[in-house]
Amino acid sequence: MLDVRPIGIEDYAERCSKPLSALHDKLWVETYSKTRNPQMMVGALEGQFLKMLVGLTGARRILEIGMFTGYSTLALAESLPKGGTIVACEIDPVSADIAKRYFNESVHKDKIEVKVGAAAEILRRVWGPFDLCLIDADKENYGAYYDACLELTRTRGLIVIDSVLRDGGVLDPQDDCAKSLDALNKRIRNDPRVENVLLPVRDGIMLVRKL
């Protein structure tokens, strides 16, 4: 199949999309200046995409596994209606502290509940149903997170799984991370409980709708 995405096209797409808040710009700068792996943060294009998904699905209750410094969390919160909530999980307390500072500056702060710790432990203590789940954490455990989210998501709810292409490594998986992502992508494709589409936005976004 012909690759129709020339270099620079994603930057063009970002420039032609509505921008996120000024608070996002401020958070972007701090994340890149104070964290060791700032590339883990979703970009502005994906942030706007996530925000739109909330509006399109009418989500009121969201679970986020791996919030990092909170860029995606803020995008999701901006589109939540009054009374909507996000349960945002993060294992790194330093990243969580950055996120919480920015949440406190946001008019949407009351929509966000932060849980710091290992996702596997937190998932045992949260209750569904959720309208939308976002998975963007340690890739080797994506399979377990997918299984948990499938249980926690309501019927016709949406599961969004970020970074499922491993910089193209899933085409010929060599390391354990690429192999686990490739296995999960194929498992979801064949899962009769869902319908799905994998979008080549940034490092791959898998959309999974529970039947």
C-alpha positions, 0 to 999 in steps of 0.5 A: 500500500502506498504511504501517502503521508509525506514528511511534515504533513502531521505538522500541517495537520496540527497547524490547521486544527484548533489549538488547545488552551494556553495552559497546555502551551505552558505545560508543554514547555515545562514538560520538555524542560523538566522531565527526562522523557518528554516525548511521552506526552501526547502532541497538540494534534492528538490532544485535540483529537482526544478532546473531540472524542469526548464530545463526540461520544458524550462521555461523562466518566473517563479512566486514564491509565498513564497521565504523565504530566497531565497534557492529555488529561487537561484536553479530555477535561476541557470537553467534559460536561459539568459534573463529568469526571476523569480518574487519572492514574500515574505511577511517577510521583514527580510527573503527577506533581507537575500535573496537579499543579497545572490542574489547580490552574485549570477551571476544569480542576474539579473534574479530575481525580488523580491516583498515584501508584501502579496501574495494576493496583489502582485498577483493582480499586476503581469501579465502572462503568466508564464511558471512555478509557485511555491507555497510555502507560507501560507498553509491556502491560497493555494487554492486561490494561486492555482486559481491565478496561474492557470490563470497566467500559460500558457497552458502546463505550470507547477504549483508546490505546496510544502508541501502538505502533512502536515507531514502526517496530510492530512491522517486524517486531524484535524487542519485547515491547514491539512483540507485545504491542503487535500481539495486542493489536492482532488480538483486538482485531480478532476480538468478537466483543469489540469493533476497532480501527488503528489510526496512524496518528503520531505513534498509532492510536487504536480505537476500540468500541465495546459491543 
